[in-house]
Amino acid sequence: MRVMTHLRDVKMIKDRTQGEIEPMKQVIALLKKHNVKMDEDFLVKLENSKTALVDVSEKALGPVKEAILPLQNKEATNIKDRLRKFEIKVAEFRQDFQSACPYNVPNSSPEIIENAYEIIGEYYIKTLELEDEARDLNNLETLFDMQKSTYKHLKDCSLELVSLK
């Protein structure tokens, strides 16, 4: 996992840095257009930096990625299984949530209202726990270059809890 984390971090840094190069080129072109004097040709240096970044990242990541690919594929399969199980868990939670939460309170006696708030509080805690688990799984998906799950049922529960409260 540590190697995968390192690979992800290097890739993210490389992507972010490459995304910043084009705006820098535009700023330099704008400065030149307005006759701002510069000592050296910054565009050439910027392009050389971009090329060097790509070269270094490929040299650093290429052999490592190839070496861990079989392990990565095996772990990705395990993660997919965990994701399927979690999807089922969230779907079951959603059904339980909808059947137990107080969408309609027939009377406004203090006991009924207190009971409704207790139920909402319990489901709030359960929802937070599931959201933490979902965040952990999303991190694993990012780590293994998988499509990120959205967990619509979980988001719906969060929104409805706010409305119920």
C-alpha positions as CSV (number, residue, x, y, z in Angstrom):
1,M,0.0,0.0,0.0
2,R,2.8,2.4,0.8
3,V,4.2,2.0,-2.7
4,M,0.8,2.6,-4.2
5,T,0.4,5.7,-2.1
6,H,3.8,7.0,-3.3
7,L,2.9,6.3,-6.9
8,R,-0.4,8.1,-6.5
9,D,1.2,11.1,-4.8
10,V,3.9,11.4,-7.6
11,K,1.2,11.2,-10.3
12,M,-1.0,13.8,-8.6
13,I,2.0,16.2,-8.1
14,K,3.0,15.7,-11.7
15,D,-0.5,16.3,-13.0
16,R,-1.0,19.4,-10.8
17,T,2.4,20.8,-11.8
18,Q,1.7,20.2,-15.5
19,G,-1.6,22.0,-15.1
20,E,0.1,25.0,-13.7
21,I,2.6,25.3,-16.6
22,E,0.1,26.6,-19.2
23,P,-1.1,29.5,-17.1
24,M,2.6,30.4,-16.4
25,K,3.2,30.4,-20.2
26,Q,0.2,32.8,-20.6
27,V,1.5,35.1,-18.0
28,I,5.0,35.2,-19.6
29,A,3.5,35.9,-23.0
30,L,1.4,38.7,-21.5
31,L,4.4,40.2,-19.8
32,K,6.4,40.1,-23.1
33,K,3.4,41.6,-25.0
34,H,3.6,44.6,-22.6
35,N,7.4,44.9,-23.0
36,V,8.3,43.8,-19.5
37,K,12.0,43.1,-19.6
38,M,13.2,39.7,-18.5
39,D,16.8,38.6,-18.1
40,E,16.3,35.1,-19.6
41,D,13.9,33.3,-21.8
42,F,11.5,32.0,-19.3
43,L,9.4,30.2,-21.8
44,V,12.3,28.0,-22.8
45,K,13.1,27.3,-19.2
46,L,9.4,26.5,-18.5
47,E,9.2,24.1,-21.4
48,N,12.5,22.4,-20.3
49,S,11.1,22.0,-16.8
50,K,8.0,20.4,-18.1
51,T,10.0,17.9,-20.2
52,A,12.3,17.2,-17.2
53,L,9.3,16.6,-15.0
54,V,7.8,14.1,-17.4
55,D,11.2,12.3,-17.8
56,V,11.8,12.1,-14.1
57,S,8.4,10.8,-13.3
58,E,8.5,8.2,-16.1
59,K,12.0,7.0,-14.9
60,A,10.8,6.8,-11.3
61,L,7.4,5.3,-11.9
62,G,7.8,3.2,-14.9
63,P,9.8,0.3,-13.5
64,V,8.0,0.3,-10.2
65,K,4.5,0.2,-11.8
66,E,5.5,-2.7,-14.0
67,A,6.9,-4.6,-11.0
68,I,3.8,-4.2,-8.8
69,L,1.2,-4.6,-11.5
70,P,0.3,-8.3,-10.7
71,L,-0.1,-7.4,-7.0
72,Q,-2.0,-4.2,-7.9
73,N,-4.5,-6.2,-10.0
74,K,-5.0,-8.8,-7.2
75,E,-5.6,-6.0,-4.6
76,A,-7.9,-4.2,-7.0
77,T,-10.1,-7.3,-7.3
78,N,-10.2,-7.5,-3.4
79,I,-11.2,-3.8,-3.3
80,K,-14.0,-4.4,-5.9
81,D,-15.3,-7.2,-3.6
82,R,-15.3,-4.8,-0.6
83,L,-17.0,-2.2,-2.7
84,R,-19.8,-4.6,-3.7
85,K,-20.3,-5.6,-0.1
86,F,-20.4,-2.0,1.0
87,E,-22.9,-1.1,-1.7
88,I,-25.2,-3.8,-0.3
89,K,-24.6,-2.6,3.2
90,V,-25.6,1.0,2.2
91,A,-28.7,-0.2,0.3
92,E,-29.8,-2.2,3.4
93,F,-29.1,0.8,5.6
94,R,-31.2,3.0,3.3
95,Q,-34.1,0.6,3.6
96,D,-33.8,0.5,7.3
97,F,-33.4,4.3,7.5
98,Q,-36.6,4.9,5.5
99,S,-38.6,2.4,7.5
100,A,-37.4,3.6,11.0
101,C,-37.1,7.4,10.6
102,P,-39.9,9.6,11.7
103,Y,-41.1,11.2,8.4
104,N,-44.5,11.8,9.8
105,V,-45.2,12.4,13.5
106,P,-48.9,11.9,14.2
107,N,-49.0,13.7,17.5
108,S,-46.8,16.5,19.0
109,S,-46.6,15.1,22.5
110,P,-43.2,15.6,24.2
111,E,-42.5,11.9,24.4
112,I,-43.2,11.3,20.7
113,I,-41.0,14.2,19.7
114,E,-38.2,13.1,22.1
115,N,-38.4,9.6,20.6
116,A,-38.2,11.0,17.1
117,Y,-35.1,13.0,18.0
118,E,-33.4,9.9,19.5
119,I,-34.1,8.0,16.3
120,I,-32.7,10.8,14.2
121,G,-29.6,11.0,16.5
122,E,-29.0,7.3,16.2
123,Y,-29.2,7.3,12.4
124,Y,-27.0,10.4,12.3
125,I,-24.2,8.5,14.0
126,K,-24.7,5.5,11.8
127,T,-24.6,7.7,8.7
128,L,-21.4,9.3,9.8
129,E,-19.8,5.9,10.3
130,L,-20.9,4.8,6.9
131,E,-19.6,8.1,5.4
132,D,-16.2,7.5,7.0
133,E,-16.1,4.0,5.5
134,A,-17.1,5.4,2.1
135,R,-14.3,8.0,2.3
136,D,-11.8,5.2,3.0
137,L,-13.1,3.2,0.1
138,N,-12.9,6.3,-2.1
139,N,-9.3,6.7,-1.1
140,L,-8.6,3.1,-2.1
141,E,-10.3,3.7,-5.4
142,T,-8.2,6.7,-6.1
143,L,-5.1,4.8,-5.1
144,F,-5.8,2.0,-7.5
145,D,-7.0,4.2,-10.4
146,M,-10.6,2.9,-10.1
147,Q,-13.7,4.9,-10.8
148,K,-14.9,6.7,-7.7
149,S,-18.2,5.5,-6.2
150,T,-20.8,8.1,-5.2
151,Y,-23.0,6.3,-2.8
152,K,-26.2,8.1,-3.7
153,H,-28.3,6.3,-1.0
154,L,-25.8,7.5,1.7
155,K,-26.0,11.1,0.4
156,D,-29.8,10.9,0.4
157,C,-29.8,9.7,4.0
158,S,-27.6,12.7,5.0
159,L,-29.9,15.2,3.3
160,E,-33.0,13.7,4.8
161,L,-31.5,13.7,8.3
162,V,-31.0,17.5,7.9
163,S,-34.6,17.8,6.8
164,L,-35.9,15.6,9.6
165,K,-34.0,17.5,12.2
